[in-house]
Amino acid sequence: MDDGEVFLKRKVPIYYQNRAYGTCGPLSICMVVEAFRKKGAPRVSFTDYEYLIRKLMDSNVKGGVPPERIPLGLNYFNMKYEPIEGDKDRKLREIREAIRDDCPVILKVIDSFAGRRRGHYVVVVGYDHEHLFINDPYRRDGELNAPKKISLRQFCKENSRTSMVWGRQRWALKITGPNG
């Protein structure tokens, strides 16, 4: 099915990391929470962000956040979410369906930082037939405040020395909004 370019109707801000490693999970949570914020409601604060870092990372900045701890951060903001499960093709279909339903998706990926491969979190905000569009909290040269376009062919490889890939685990979480 070729949907052309499809993006979330809701605006998902891009928040960039201010630390070298490990804060992409809390920032991805803050991005999706802010996307569901009601007009006039308080914005996600720096205090919230720092709390997430402490709560989710157990003060282990270099280790980052394991995927099983991301729901703890979403629970802090009283957000509803659903794991995206199945094989690669089913997960990609469900990611596209989530975007059409105006639900951002947090992905755990593998990326290169300072010459090393590390786990990383991004937020899917759109897609087309051959790409995903992601909000990536790690700012690279020339990137600023726009979703990054990544090739699905490259992204769905299990391993790559140079580019972002989904890896073997292919972890994904659909964010459906606030509880209540």
N, C-alpha and C positions, 0 to 999 in steps of 0.2 A: 504494500500500500504506500503510495507516494503522497504525502500530505503537504509537500512544499515545506516552507519554514513555518514552524509552529512554536509560539512562545507563550509563557504564562501571561495571563491578563494582569495579574497582580505584579507590582514592582518588587523585585528582590534586590536589596542594596548589595554592593560588594564591599566587604570589610577586609582590609588587608592586615596581615600579620605584622606586629611590631616587635616580635621576638624571632630568633633564628629558627627554632623548631618547636613543634608540639602544640601550637595554639590554633591550628586550622580546624580542629573539631569544635572547640568552643565558638570560634568565629562563624563556622557553618551553621551552628545552632542559632546564633544571634541573627544571622541573615534571614533564616526562615521565620523566626519569631517576629522580626521586624516586618516581614512581608504580610503577616496576618494582623498587624497592629491596626486597631480601629482609629479613625480620625479623632484627634484630640486626646488619645490615650498617651501615657508616658512612653517615650522611646526606650529601647534597651540601653541601659546605662553602662558606663565603664565599670562600675561596681558589680553589676551583674556578670559582665565579662570576666572580671578578676575572680569572682566567686566560682564561675564555671571552671576556670583554670585550676583553682585549688581543689574543687570537689571532684572533678573528672580525672585529673592527672596525678593526684596524690603528691603534689609538689615535684613531680618528676618531669621537668620541662623537656628534657631531651628524649624521653620515651614516648611522648605523645599520649593520645587517648585510645585505648582499645575499643573496637566497635561495640562491645557489650555495654560500655559505659555511656555511649551517646544518648540512649533513652533516659538516663538519669538527668541529663541536662534538659532534655525536652520536657520531662516531668516537672522540673523546677519551674518552667514557664507554663505548666498546665496544658501542654500541646498533645494532640492526638497524632498517632503515627502508625504505620503498618509496614512490616518487613516485606520486601519484594523477594519472592522465592521462586525456585524452579531452575531450569537450565538457562543458558545464556540467551537463547532466542525468546523464551518466555519473559525473562527479566527485561529485555529490551522492549518487548511489546508493552509490558506493564509500566515501564518508564514513560513511553510515549503516551499511554493512556492517562497516566498521572498528570502529565503536562497539559493534555487536552482538557482534563478535569480541573485545571488551575491549581495543582498541588505540586510544590517543589519536591525534589528528591535529593537526599544527601547520599553521596557515593563515597566509599573508601576506595582509593586508588593507590597505585605505586608510581612514584615520580622521582626524578633526579634532582638532588639539591647538593651543591658544592661537591659534585663528583660521586655522591653516594646515593643509592636507591633507598627510599624511605616510604613508609605509609603516609598517606595524605588524604584529606577530606575536601570535597568540592560540592557545589550545589548545582544540579541540572535545572536550567531555566528554559530550555528550548531544544528543538531538534529539527533536522530535515532528513531526507532519505539516506544521506551518507555521513551525517555529523551529529554530534551533541553540542549544545551550547552550554557552557558552564560558568558559574561565578567561582573563580579560583582565589582563595585568600592569599596565595603566595604571588606577590607582584614580581613580574619579570620585566626586563628592559622593554620599554615601549608600550607596555600594557597599562591602561588606566581606565577604570570605571566602565568597562564594556565586557560583556561575556566573551569567553574564549571559545573559539570554534575548534573542535577536535574530531579527527577522522575516526569513524567507527571501526573501519578496517584495522587501523593501527591500534586503537584503544582496546579492542577485544582480544588482542594477542595476550597470551599468558605472561609474556616476559619481553622486555626490551631494555637495552642498555641506555637509550637516550631519550625516549619519549614517555609520556604518561600512558599507563595501561591499567586496565581493570584488574588484572591478575587472576589467580586461580579461584580465590574466594568469592569474588564478584558480589560484594556486600552492598546492599541498597536499602534505603528507608524512605518511604513515601510519607510526606507530612501533610495531614489532612486538615489541620486547623486547631484552634483552641478548643478545649473541652468546655461543654456547657453553653 
